Structures are given as structure tokens and as C-alpha cells.
Amino acid sequence: MLTTTLSDFRKDIKRYFDQISQNFETLIINRGKDSGIVIMSLAEYNSLKATHHELSSKVNEERLDAATQKLKSGKSFEKQLLEE
């Protein structure tokens, strides 16, 4: 995670955008006490939204928790896919 001030961001906006998009970085621009802006790549944003969607339903959350527990307890199995 990167942090900067608004004035520093303005001076070197291209470099910040390059770092964010190439390295999946998140940039926080401080704008005073307890105030700021977050900038992230579109890929990172989409990933965050997908995770939020998966966890927004209690049923999905319970299904994911159950799958995680199966993996941790060794009660999972592996299947080979048929190739065409």
C-alpha cells in the first residue's frame, strides 16, 4: 500500500498510476485528519467486488466456510477432468 499527499500525487501522477496498475498497489492520498482517498486498479476493484458479492449472502458465506473446513480437516477429494 502506497501513501502520499495530494500535492505529491499531482507532481507525479503518471508514476503513481503506473505503480498502481502494474503492481496491484493501492494508493491512499491523505487529505487531512481522518480524511483520504483510495485509488486502486480496475482489476483490484473487480476482485474486491467479487469477494464482497460472495460474502454478502449468508448461504454463500456458510458454503465457503464449510469448504474451507473440509480442506483443513483433510476431508476433501480431487477429481481428474476429462480432456477432449
A tleap script that builds the chain and sets N, CA, C and O, in Angstrom:
source leaprc.protein.ff14SB
mol = sequence {
  NMET LEU THR THR THR LEU SER ASP PHE ARG
  LYS ASP ILE LYS ARG TYR PHE ASP GLN ILE
  SER GLN ASN PHE GLU THR LEU ILE ILE ASN
  ARG GLY LYS ASP SER GLY ILE VAL ILE MET
  SER LEU ALA GLU TYR ASN SER LEU LYS ALA
  THR HIE HIE GLU LEU SER SER LYS VAL ASN
  GLU GLU ARG LEU ASP ALA ALA THR GLN LYS
  LEU LYS SER GLY LYS SER PHE GLU LYS GLN
  LEU LEU GLU CGLU
}
set mol.1.N position { 0.837 -1.162 0.000 }
set mol.1.CA position { 0.000 0.000 0.000 }
set mol.1.C position { 0.890 1.234 0.000 }
set mol.1.O position { 1.834 1.351 0.781 }
set mol.2.N position { 0.559 2.142 -0.894 }
set mol.2.CA position { 1.300 3.392 -1.006 }
set mol.2.C position { 0.495 4.508 -0.348 }
set mol.2.O position { -0.736 4.469 -0.330 }
set mol.3.N position { 1.187 5.484 0.182 }
set mol.3.CA position { 0.521 6.670 0.707 }
set mol.3.C position { 1.248 7.911 0.210 }
set mol.3.O position { 2.464 7.898 0.019 }
set mol.4.N position { 0.496 8.972 0.003 }
set mol.4.CA position { 1.086 10.224 -0.446 }
set mol.4.C position { 0.155 11.374 -0.089 }
set mol.4.O position { -0.958 11.175 0.398 }
set mol.5.N position { 0.636 12.560 -0.343 }
set mol.5.CA position { -0.188 13.749 -0.167 }
set mol.5.C position { -0.756 14.138 -1.538 }
set mol.5.O position { -0.270 13.677 -2.571 }
set mol.6.N position { -1.757 14.964 -1.536 }
set mol.6.CA position { -2.362 15.402 -2.789 }
set mol.6.C position { -1.357 16.161 -3.650 }
set mol.6.O position { -1.318 15.977 -4.867 }
set mol.7.N position { -0.550 17.007 -3.032 }
set mol.7.CA position { 0.419 17.780 -3.821 }
set mol.7.C position { 1.485 16.872 -4.441 }
set mol.7.O position { 1.871 17.081 -5.591 }
set mol.8.N position { 1.965 15.876 -3.706 }
set mol.8.CA position { 2.939 14.934 -4.280 }
set mol.8.C position { 2.304 14.091 -5.385 }
set mol.8.O position { 2.944 13.796 -6.394 }
set mol.9.N position { 1.055 13.708 -5.190 }
set mol.9.CA position { 0.336 12.933 -6.204 }
set mol.9.C position { 0.233 13.734 -7.505 }
set mol.9.O position { 0.474 13.198 -8.587 }
set mol.10.N position { -0.119 14.995 -7.398 }
set mol.10.CA position { -0.234 15.859 -8.586 }
set mol.10.C position { 1.091 15.961 -9.335 }
set mol.10.O position { 1.117 15.971 -10.566 }
set mol.11.N position { 2.190 16.037 -8.588 }
set mol.11.CA position { 3.507 16.202 -9.208 }
set mol.11.C position { 3.919 14.987 -10.033 }
set mol.11.O position { 4.618 15.121 -11.037 }
set mol.12.N position { 3.481 13.791 -9.604 }
set mol.12.CA position { 3.969 12.560 -10.232 }
set mol.12.C position { 2.831 11.580 -10.494 }
set mol.12.O position { 2.960 10.391 -10.204 }
set mol.13.N position { 1.731 12.062 -11.032 }
set mol.13.CA position { 0.528 11.247 -11.212 }
set mol.13.C position { 0.766 10.028 -12.102 }
set mol.13.O position { 0.261 8.943 -11.814 }
set mol.14.N position { 1.532 10.199 -13.182 }
set mol.14.CA position { 1.778 9.071 -14.086 }
set mol.14.C position { 2.522 7.949 -13.376 }
set mol.14.O position { 2.162 6.781 -13.529 }
set mol.15.N position { 3.549 8.279 -12.606 }
set mol.15.CA position { 4.310 7.250 -11.888 }
set mol.15.C position { 3.408 6.507 -10.908 }
set mol.15.O position { 3.483 5.283 -10.798 }
set mol.16.N position { 2.561 7.241 -10.200 }
set mol.16.CA position { 1.641 6.590 -9.255 }
set mol.16.C position { 0.675 5.663 -9.993 }
set mol.16.O position { 0.451 4.532 -9.561 }
set mol.17.N position { 0.108 6.129 -11.094 }
set mol.17.CA position { -0.818 5.286 -11.859 }
set mol.17.C position { -0.117 4.041 -12.391 }
set mol.17.O position { -0.695 2.954 -12.387 }
set mol.18.N position { 1.125 4.194 -12.851 }
set mol.18.CA position { 1.878 3.037 -13.337 }
set mol.18.C position { 2.102 2.020 -12.221 }
set mol.18.O position { 1.924 0.820 -12.430 }
set mol.19.N position { 2.492 2.494 -11.037 }
set mol.19.CA position { 2.711 1.589 -9.911 }
set mol.19.C position { 1.421 0.869 -9.524 }
set mol.19.O position { 1.431 -0.330 -9.249 }
set mol.20.N position { 0.330 1.595 -9.504 }
set mol.20.CA position { -0.958 1.016 -9.117 }
set mol.20.C position { -1.379 -0.059 -10.107 }
set mol.20.O position { -1.775 -1.153 -9.704 }
set mol.21.N position { -1.298 0.239 -11.389 }
set mol.21.CA position { -1.780 -0.712 -12.394 }
set mol.21.C position { -0.832 -1.889 -12.611 }
set mol.21.O position { -1.294 -3.002 -12.863 }
set mol.22.N position { 0.463 -1.674 -12.520 }
set mol.22.CA position { 1.416 -2.754 -12.793 }
set mol.22.C position { 1.656 -3.667 -11.596 }
set mol.22.O position { 1.949 -4.850 -11.775 }
set mol.23.N position { 1.538 -3.144 -10.389 }
set mol.23.CA position { 1.890 -3.919 -9.188 }
set mol.23.C position { 0.708 -4.213 -8.288 }
set mol.23.O position { 0.896 -4.655 -7.155 }
set mol.24.N position { -0.516 -3.979 -8.768 }
set mol.24.CA position { -1.722 -4.181 -7.968 }
set mol.24.C position { -1.617 -3.476 -6.622 }
set mol.24.O position { -2.042 -4.004 -5.594 }
set mol.25.N position { -1.049 -2.286 -6.643 }
set mol.25.CA position { -0.910 -1.479 -5.436 }
set mol.25.C position { -2.204 -0.722 -5.164 }
set mol.25.O position { -3.025 -0.523 -6.060 }
set mol.26.N position { -2.367 -0.314 -3.940 }
set mol.26.CA position { -3.444 0.576 -3.536 }
set mol.26.C position { -2.782 1.853 -3.040 }
set mol.26.O position { -1.822 1.808 -2.271 }
set mol.27.N position { -3.299 2.989 -3.485 }
set mol.27.CA position { -2.735 4.279 -3.105 }
set mol.27.C position { -3.723 5.020 -2.224 }
set mol.27.O position { -4.902 5.133 -2.560 }
set mol.28.N position { -3.245 5.524 -1.100 }
set mol.28.CA position { -4.047 6.364 -0.228 }
set mol.28.C position { -3.493 7.776 -0.305 }
set mol.28.O position { -2.313 8.014 -0.046 }
set mol.29.N position { -4.362 8.703 -0.666 }
set mol.29.CA position { -3.975 10.112 -0.704 }
set mol.29.C position { -4.568 10.773 0.532 }
set mol.29.O position { -5.786 10.894 0.667 }
set mol.30.N position { -3.689 11.197 1.426 }
set mol.30.CA position { -4.132 11.842 2.658 }
set mol.30.C position { -4.665 13.233 2.353 }
set mol.30.O position { -4.072 13.992 1.586 }
set mol.31.N position { -5.804 13.551 2.974 }
set mol.31.CA position { -6.413 14.867 2.748 }
set mol.31.C position { -6.734 15.546 4.074 }
set mol.31.O position { -7.707 16.294 4.172 }
set mol.32.N position { -5.934 15.291 5.074 }
set mol.32.CA position { -6.172 15.892 6.375 }
set mol.32.C position { -6.506 14.825 7.398 }
set mol.32.O position { -6.496 13.632 7.095 }
set mol.33.N position { -6.796 15.253 8.582 }
set mol.33.CA position { -7.064 14.326 9.679 }
set mol.33.C position { -8.283 13.449 9.378 }
set mol.33.O position { -9.374 13.954 9.116 }
set mol.34.N position { -8.082 12.150 9.420 }
set mol.34.CA position { -9.136 11.150 9.201 }
set mol.34.C position { -9.869 11.329 7.877 }
set mol.34.O position { -11.059 11.032 7.779 }
set mol.35.N position { -9.164 11.811 6.864 }
set mol.35.CA position { -9.780 12.001 5.554 }
set mol.35.C position { -8.791 11.570 4.487 }
set mol.35.O position { -7.596 11.852 4.580 }
set mol.36.N position { -9.293 10.892 3.485 }
set mol.36.CA position { -8.410 10.472 2.414 }
set mol.36.C position { -9.176 9.857 1.266 }
set mol.36.O position { -10.388 9.654 1.332 }
set mol.37.N position { -8.439 9.569 0.218 }
set mol.37.CA position { -8.980 8.963 -0.995 }
set mol.37.C position { -8.158 7.720 -1.291 }
set mol.37.O position { -6.941 7.712 -1.108 }
set mol.38.N position { -8.829 6.667 -1.750 }
set mol.38.CA position { -8.146 5.430 -2.118 }
set mol.38.C position { -8.233 5.259 -3.628 }
set mol.38.O position { -9.303 5.407 -4.219 }
set mol.39.N position { -7.101 4.946 -4.245 }
set mol.39.CA position { -7.055 4.668 -5.679 }
set mol.39.C position { -6.495 3.253 -5.842 }
set mol.39.O position { -5.482 2.890 -5.245 }
set mol.40.N position { -7.191 2.467 -6.673 }
set mol.40.CA position { -6.730 1.099 -6.959 }
set mol.40.C position { -6.999 0.777 -8.422 }
set mol.40.O position { -7.773 1.459 -9.093 }
set mol.41.N position { -6.349 -0.269 -8.898 }
set mol.41.CA position { -6.542 -0.675 -10.288 }
set mol.41.C position { -7.953 -1.239 -10.470 }
set mol.41.O position { -8.596 -1.652 -9.505 }
set mol.42.N position { -8.419 -1.249 -11.709 }
set mol.42.CA position { -9.726 -1.814 -12.008 }
set mol.42.C position { -9.760 -3.305 -11.668 }
set mol.42.O position { -10.765 -3.802 -11.161 }
set mol.43.N position { -8.676 -4.012 -11.943 }
set mol.43.CA position { -8.616 -5.450 -11.621 }
set mol.43.C position { -8.761 -5.681 -10.123 }
set mol.43.O position { -9.477 -6.587 -9.698 }
set mol.44.N position { -8.086 -4.866 -9.325 }
set mol.44.CA position { -8.172 -4.988 -7.874 }
set mol.44.C position { -9.586 -4.661 -7.387 }
set mol.44.O position { -10.119 -5.341 -6.510 }
set mol.45.N position { -10.182 -3.628 -7.956 }
set mol.45.CA position { -11.544 -3.238 -7.602 }
set mol.45.C position { -12.535 -4.364 -7.933 }
set mol.45.O position { -13.393 -4.702 -7.118 }
set mol.46.N position { -12.406 -4.937 -9.131 }
set mol.46.CA position { -13.303 -6.023 -9.527 }
set mol.46.C position { -13.155 -7.233 -8.621 }
set mol.46.O position { -14.144 -7.888 -8.294 }
set mol.47.N position { -11.935 -7.534 -8.214 }
set mol.47.CA position { -11.697 -8.639 -7.288 }
set mol.47.C position { -12.355 -8.371 -5.939 }
set mol.47.O position { -12.955 -9.265 -5.342 }
set mol.48.N position { -12.238 -7.160 -5.476 }
set mol.48.CA position { -12.860 -6.764 -4.207 }
set mol.48.C position { -14.377 -6.878 -4.281 }
set mol.48.O position { -15.013 -7.372 -3.349 }
set mol.49.N position { -14.957 -6.421 -5.390 }
set mol.49.CA position { -16.409 -6.505 -5.565 }
set mol.49.C position { -16.873 -7.959 -5.636 }
set mol.49.O position { -17.920 -8.296 -5.084 }
set mol.50.N position { -16.108 -8.827 -6.307 }
set mol.50.CA position { -16.467 -10.240 -6.406 }
set mol.50.C position { -16.435 -10.894 -5.031 }
set mol.50.O position { -17.324 -11.675 -4.690 }
set mol.51.N position { -15.415 -10.579 -4.243 }
set mol.51.CA position { -15.328 -11.117 -2.882 }
set mol.51.C position { -16.494 -10.621 -2.041 }
set mol.51.O position { -17.094 -11.390 -1.289 }
set mol.52.N position { -16.812 -9.354 -2.165 }
set mol.52.CA position { -17.948 -8.790 -1.425 }
set mol.52.C position { -19.246 -9.503 -1.808 }
set mol.52.O position { -20.068 -9.815 -0.946 }
set mol.53.N position { -19.421 -9.757 -3.097 }
set mol.53.CA position { -20.625 -10.454 -3.555 }
set mol.53.C position { -20.702 -11.863 -2.965 }
set mol.53.O position { -21.759 -12.292 -2.502 }
set mol.54.N position { -19.582 -12.571 -2.987 }
set mol.54.CA position { -19.571 -13.940 -2.452 }
set mol.54.C position { -19.901 -13.977 -0.964 }
set mol.54.O position { -20.543 -14.914 -0.489 }
set mol.55.N position { -19.465 -12.961 -0.234 }
set mol.55.CA position { -19.683 -12.949 1.211 }
set mol.55.C position { -20.945 -12.189 1.621 }
set mol.55.O position { -21.275 -12.138 2.806 }
set mol.56.N position { -21.653 -11.600 0.655 }
set mol.56.CA position { -22.834 -10.806 1.004 }
set mol.56.C position { -24.039 -11.682 1.330 }
set mol.56.O position { -24.974 -11.222 1.986 }
set mol.57.N position { -24.032 -12.912 0.893 }
set mol.57.CA position { -25.122 -13.837 1.173 }
set mol.57.C position { -24.696 -14.776 2.302 }
set mol.57.O position { -23.610 -15.353 2.260 }
set mol.58.N position { -25.543 -14.922 3.289 }
set mol.58.CA position { -25.242 -15.823 4.410 }
set mol.58.C position { -25.045 -17.254 3.914 }
set mol.58.O position { -24.187 -17.977 4.422 }
set mol.59.N position { -25.838 -17.664 2.925 }
set mol.59.CA position { -25.724 -19.020 2.366 }
set mol.59.C position { -24.359 -19.206 1.712 }
set mol.59.O position { -23.695 -20.220 1.932 }
set mol.60.N position { -23.940 -18.232 0.909 }
set mol.60.CA position { -22.614 -18.317 0.274 }
set mol.60.C position { -21.507 -18.349 1.315 }
set mol.60.O position { -20.566 -19.135 1.207 }
set mol.61.N position { -21.620 -17.500 2.312 }
set mol.61.CA position { -20.597 -17.449 3.360 }
set mol.61.C position { -20.487 -18.793 4.074 }
set mol.61.O position { -19.382 -19.274 4.327 }
set mol.62.N position { -21.625 -19.398 4.397 }
set mol.62.CA position { -21.611 -20.703 5.081 }
set mol.62.C position { -21.040 -21.788 4.174 }
set mol.62.O position { -20.305 -22.660 4.636 }
set mol.63.N position { -21.377 -21.739 2.879 }
set mol.63.CA position { -20.846 -22.721 1.932 }
set mol.63.C position { -19.324 -22.612 1.820 }
set mol.63.O position { -18.624 -23.625 1.801 }
set mol.64.N position { -18.817 -21.382 1.746 }
set mol.64.CA position { -17.371 -21.181 1.672 }
set mol.64.C position { -16.679 -21.609 2.962 }
set mol.64.O position { -15.605 -22.209 2.919 }
set mol.65.N position { -17.286 -21.305 4.107 }
set mol.65.CA position { -16.717 -21.739 5.389 }
set mol.65.C position { -16.665 -23.260 5.480 }
set mol.65.O position { -15.677 -23.823 5.951 }
set mol.66.N position { -17.728 -23.923 5.031 }
set mol.66.CA position { -17.768 -25.390 5.066 }
set mol.66.C position { -16.688 -25.982 4.160 }
set mol.66.O position { -16.030 -26.956 4.527 }
set mol.67.N position { -16.509 -25.394 2.983 }
set mol.67.CA position { -15.483 -25.888 2.062 }
set mol.67.C position { -14.086 -25.694 2.655 }
set mol.67.O position { -13.223 -26.561 2.518 }
set mol.68.N position { -13.871 -24.566 3.306 }
set mol.68.CA position { -12.584 -24.305 3.948 }
set mol.68.C position { -12.315 -25.320 5.052 }
set mol.68.O position { -11.201 -25.830 5.171 }
set mol.69.N position { -13.316 -25.610 5.847 }
set mol.69.CA position { -13.161 -26.592 6.923 }
set mol.69.C position { -12.864 -27.989 6.357 }
set mol.69.O position { -12.049 -28.721 6.918 }
set mol.70.N position { -13.517 -28.355 5.257 }
set mol.70.CA position { -13.244 -29.649 4.621 }
set mol.70.C position { -11.784 -29.744 4.199 }
set mol.70.O position { -11.128 -30.763 4.415 }
set mol.71.N position { -11.287 -28.679 3.599 }
set mol.71.CA position { -9.890 -28.676 3.163 }
set mol.71.C position { -8.934 -28.791 4.340 }
set mol.71.O position { -7.959 -29.540 4.285 }
set mol.72.N position { -9.213 -28.051 5.398 }
set mol.72.CA position { -8.330 -28.068 6.574 }
set mol.72.C position { -8.351 -29.408 7.284 }
set mol.72.O position { -7.335 -29.834 7.832 }
set mol.73.N position { -9.499 -30.081 7.282 }
set mol.73.CA position { -9.614 -31.351 8.005 }
set mol.73.C position { -9.195 -32.546 7.150 }
set mol.73.O position { -9.160 -33.672 7.645 }
set mol.74.N position { -8.880 -32.321 5.888 }
set mol.74.CA position { -8.455 -33.413 5.016 }
set mol.74.C position { -9.603 -34.234 4.474 }
set mol.74.O position { -9.383 -35.333 3.965 }
set mol.75.N position { -10.824 -33.733 4.568 }
set mol.75.CA position { -11.993 -34.473 4.098 }
set mol.75.C position { -12.384 -34.105 2.670 }
set mol.75.O position { -13.511 -34.361 2.246 }
set mol.76.N position { -11.475 -33.519 1.948 }
set mol.76.CA position { -11.758 -33.157 0.567 }
set mol.76.C position { -11.197 -34.226 -0.364 }
set mol.76.O position { -10.452 -35.104 0.071 }
set mol.77.N position { -11.551 -34.153 -1.629 }
set mol.77.CA position { -11.034 -35.111 -2.604 }
set mol.77.C position { -10.736 -34.367 -3.905 }
set mol.77.O position { -11.177 -33.238 -4.123 }
set mol.78.N position { -9.975 -35.043 -4.754 }
set mol.78.CA position { -9.562 -34.450 -6.011 }
set mol.78.C position { -10.088 -35.290 -7.147 }
set mol.78.O position { -10.043 -36.519 -7.083 }
set mol.79.N position { -10.588 -34.647 -8.191 }
set mol.79.CA position { -11.080 -35.364 -9.375 }
set mol.79.C position { -10.278 -34.894 -10.581 }
set mol.79.O position { -9.915 -33.724 -10.700 }
set mol.80.N position { -10.019 -35.835 -11.457 }
set mol.80.CA position { -9.330 -35.509 -12.698 }
set mol.80.C position { -10.373 -35.147 -13.747 }
set mol.80.O position { -11.394 -35.824 -13.869 }
set mol.81.N position { -10.123 -34.088 -14.498 }
set mol.81.CA position { -11.023 -33.686 -15.573 }
set mol.81.C position { -10.683 -34.441 -16.838 }
set mol.81.O position { -9.517 -34.707 -17.129 }
set mol.82.N position { -11.707 -34.779 -17.580 }
set mol.82.CA position { -11.502 -35.451 -18.858 }
set mol.82.C position { -11.105 -34.420 -19.890 }
set mol.82.O position { -11.685 -33.335 -19.951 }
set mol.83.N position { -10.123 -34.755 -20.697 }
set mol.83.CA position { -9.706 -33.852 -21.767 }
set mol.83.C position { -10.362 -34.279 -23.065 }
set mol.83.O position { -10.547 -35.470 -23.316 }
set mol.84.N position { -10.710 -33.313 -23.882 }
set mol.84.CA position { -11.357 -33.614 -25.158 }
set mol.84.C position { -10.353 -33.863 -26.231 }
set mol.84.O position { -10.725 -34.132 -27.373 }
savepdb mol mol.pdb
quit
